[in-house]
Amino acid sequence: MSQPNPIAPKPWKDYTDLVSRLENNGMIVPDRARAERKISQIGYYRLSGYWYPCRQIELDDTGRQVKRYGLPMRSSAFQEGTNFDDIVRLYIFDKRLRQLILDAVERIEVNIRTIIAHVVGQQDALAYENPSFINPKKLATYFQNGNVRNQWHDWLGNHKAKINRSREDHIEWHKRSQKAIPFWVAVEAWDFGTMSKYFELLKMSHQTRVAEKVGVSTVKNLVNWLREINTLRNRCAHHARIWNQSSSNPLNYENDPFFHGLPSNGESKKRMLGLIAVIGYLTKQIGPGSRWIEDVAALIDDKPNPPSCSLSAMGIPEDGFPRAAFGIG
C-alpha cells in the first residue's frame, strides 16, 4: 500500500519576517535587531520550545480547553507579558543547567564505573565477557520484531564496538601488545549508558556490593537512578531542553533520610527537582565537600519567569528552591 504524500512544509521565512510574526502574535520584542541576531544564532524552532508554554490555550465556545491527544491545544497568540528577552534568558538558564548537570554526571560516571571494575574485576579480570556474573534472567533470549534478542549479547556487542573504536592510549597499548584488556582498563571505553546497563545486568550479589560502595540504600533505587540520569545525560549531551522535561518513570528515593525533606508529591519525582536531588546526593557521596547543589540552587534563584514558565514545571515549590531540604543556606 502506497503511503500518502506528506503535508507540505511551511514556507521559508527570513529573520525579519520571523520577528514580525512573533510581534503580530503578541510577543514583546524590545530590540528587533537583537531578536533577529539571536534567531540567526540559535534557531527559530529551537527557541520555540522555550516560548511554547507562553502561548495561549485554545478554548471552545463554552470556555473549556480544546485538547488534542489529551493535551491542551495552544493558539499562535502569546499570553500577555511574553517578552523575547525573557525567552532568551530562559534559554541561557537551561544551557547553564545542562552544563552543571554534565559536570556532576561526569563525576558520577567515572566513580561508579571505577567501583564496578574494582568490585567485579577482583573476581575476574575479564568479567565483562563472562556471563556467570550476569543475572540468568538477562541471559534469556526473546523475540523482538521477528528477531531473536538477548540483553547480555546486545550489551556485549556494544561493549566490543566501543573497545574497537577506542583510541585511549592504554587500550591501544593492550591491542598492540595482543594482551587481554583487564576490566579496570576496559571501562575507560564505556559511556554512561554502557555502564548503567552492565550494572542492571549483574547478579544481585554483585549489584549489592556496588550499591553499598556507591552509598545507595537499595539496588532497585540505583538501577532506577542510573536509567533516569542516563536519559538526562543524553539530552544534555545533545543540547536538548531539560528545564521543564517530565519523565514517565518517577524516581525512587523514599527509603533514604537525605530525601525526607523534599516535596512528597509524585510530580517532583518525575521532574528536574527529583533528578537534581539524586545527582546532588551522589555527588555528596563522592565528595562530601561538594558544593554542586549550592551552585544549582543559585542558578535556579536567577531563573527567568516568562508567563506559564514557573518553578512548578521543574517540580520545585513556587516559593523557591527547597534549600532547607538539602541542608544549605
Backbone hydrogen bonds, N-H to C=O, Kabsch-Sander energy under -0.5 kcal/mol:
donor,donor_aa,acceptor,acceptor_aa,energy
18,L,14,D,-2.0
19,V,15,Y,-2.3
20,S,16,T,-2.1
21,R,17,D,-2.2
22,L,18,L,-1.9
23,E,19,V,-2.3
24,N,20,S,-2.8
25,N,21,R,-1.3
26,G,23,E,-1.7
27,M,22,L,-2.4
28,I,82,T,-3.2
29,V,27,M,-0.5
35,A,31,D,-2.4
36,E,32,R,-2.7
37,R,33,A,-2.1
38,K,34,R,-2.8
39,I,35,A,-2.4
40,S,36,E,-2.0
41,Q,37,R,-1.6
42,I,38,K,-2.9
43,G,38,K,-0.6
43,G,39,I,-1.4
47,L,43,G,-2.2
48,S,44,Y,-1.7
49,G,45,Y,-0.7
49,G,46,R,-0.8
50,Y,47,L,-1.7
51,W,47,L,-1.4
52,Y,48,S,-1.2
54,C,51,W,-1.2
55,R,52,Y,-1.8
56,Q,77,A,-3.2
58,E,73,M,-2.7
60,D,64,R,-2.9
63,G,60,D,-1.9
66,V,58,E,-2.7
68,R,71,L,-2.9
71,L,68,R,-1.8
73,M,66,V,-3.4
75,S,56,Q,-3.1
78,F,25,N,-3.1
79,Q,54,C,-3.1
82,T,79,Q,-1.6
84,F,28,I,-3.1
87,I,83,N,-1.7
88,V,84,F,-2.1
89,R,85,D,-2.1
90,L,86,D,-2.3
91,Y,87,I,-2.2
92,I,88,V,-2.4
93,F,89,R,-2.5
94,D,90,L,-2.3
95,K,91,Y,-2.0
96,R,92,I,-2.5
97,L,93,F,-2.2
98,R,94,D,-2.2
99,Q,95,K,-2.0
100,L,96,R,-2.1
101,I,97,L,-2.5
102,L,98,R,-2.8
103,D,99,Q,-1.9
104,A,100,L,-1.9
105,V,101,I,-2.9
106,E,102,L,-2.0
107,R,103,D,-1.3
108,I,104,A,-2.3
109,E,105,V,-3.1
110,V,106,E,-2.4
111,N,107,R,-2.2
112,I,108,I,-2.7
113,R,109,E,-2.4
114,T,110,V,-1.6
115,I,111,N,-2.1
116,I,112,I,-2.7
117,A,113,R,-2.3
118,H,114,T,-2.1
119,V,115,I,-3.0
120,V,116,I,-2.7
121,G,116,I,-0.7
121,G,117,A,-1.4
122,Q,118,H,-1.0
123,Q,120,V,-1.3
124,D,120,V,-1.2
127,A,124,D,-2.0
129,E,126,L,-2.1
130,N,127,A,-2.1
133,F,130,N,-1.5
134,I,131,P,-1.6
135,N,201,L,-2.9
138,K,135,N,-1.9
139,L,135,N,-0.5
139,L,136,P,-1.2
140,A,136,P,-0.5
140,A,137,K,-0.7
142,Y,149,R,-2.3
144,Q,147,N,-2.6
147,N,144,Q,-1.8
149,R,142,Y,-4.1
151,Q,140,A,-0.5
152,W,138,K,-1.4
154,D,150,N,-2.8
155,W,151,Q,-2.4
156,L,152,W,-2.8
157,G,153,H,-2.4
158,N,154,D,-1.8
159,H,155,W,-2.8
160,K,156,L,-2.6
161,A,157,G,-1.9
162,K,158,N,-1.9
163,I,159,H,-2.2
164,N,160,K,-2.6
165,R,161,A,-1.8
166,S,162,K,-1.5
172,E,168,E,-2.8
173,W,169,D,-2.5
174,H,170,H,-1.5
175,K,171,I,-2.0
176,R,172,E,-2.7
177,S,173,W,-2.3
178,Q,175,K,-1.1
179,K,174,H,-2.6
183,F,125,A,-2.4
185,V,182,P,-1.8
186,A,182,P,-2.7
187,V,183,F,-2.1
188,E,185,V,-1.6
189,A,186,A,-2.2
190,W,187,V,-1.3
195,M,191,D,-2.2
196,S,192,F,-2.9
197,K,193,G,-2.2
198,Y,194,T,-2.0
199,F,195,M,-2.2
200,E,196,S,-1.8
201,L,197,K,-1.5
202,L,198,Y,-1.3
203,K,133,F,-2.2
206,H,203,K,-0.5
207,Q,203,K,-2.3
208,T,204,M,-2.9
209,R,205,S,-1.5
210,V,206,H,-2.1
211,A,207,Q,-3.0
212,E,208,T,-2.3
213,K,209,R,-1.7
214,V,210,V,-2.2
215,G,211,A,-1.8
216,V,211,A,-2.4
222,L,218,T,-1.8
223,V,219,V,-2.8
224,N,220,K,-2.2
225,W,221,N,-2.9
226,L,222,L,-2.7
227,R,223,V,-2.0
228,E,224,N,-2.0
229,I,225,W,-3.0
230,N,226,L,-2.2
231,T,227,R,-2.0
232,L,228,E,-2.3
233,R,229,I,-3.2
234,N,230,N,-2.3
235,R,231,T,-1.9
236,C,232,L,-2.6
237,A,233,R,-2.7
238,H,234,N,-1.4
239,H,236,C,-1.8
240,A,235,R,-3.0
245,Q,242,I,-1.8
247,S,270,K,-2.4
251,L,269,K,-1.7
253,Y,251,L,-0.6
256,D,253,Y,-1.0
259,F,256,D,-1.9
260,H,257,P,-1.6
262,L,259,F,-1.6
268,S,265,N,-0.8
269,K,265,N,-0.6
270,K,266,G,-0.7
270,K,267,E,-1.0
271,R,267,E,-0.8
273,L,314,M,-2.6
274,G,268,S,-1.8
274,G,271,R,-0.8
275,L,271,R,-1.3
276,I,272,M,-3.2
277,A,273,L,-2.5
278,V,274,G,-2.3
279,I,275,L,-2.8
280,G,276,I,-2.7
281,Y,277,A,-2.3
282,L,278,V,-2.3
283,T,279,I,-2.4
284,K,280,G,-1.7
285,Q,281,Y,-1.7
286,I,282,L,-1.8
287,G,283,T,-2.8
290,S,287,G,-2.8
295,D,291,R,-2.1
296,V,292,W,-2.2
297,A,293,I,-2.4
298,A,294,E,-2.4
299,L,295,D,-1.9
300,I,296,V,-2.6
301,D,297,A,-2.0
302,D,298,A,-0.8
302,D,299,L,-0.9
303,K,300,I,-1.6
309,C,306,P,-1.9
313,A,310,S,-1.4
314,M,311,L,-2.4
315,G,312,S,-1.5
316,I,311,L,-1.9
320,G,317,P,-1.9
323,R,321,F,-2.5
325,A,322,P,-0.7
326,F,322,P,-0.8
326,F,323,R,-1.2
327,G,323,R,-0.5
327,G,324,A,-1.0
328,I,323,R,-2.1
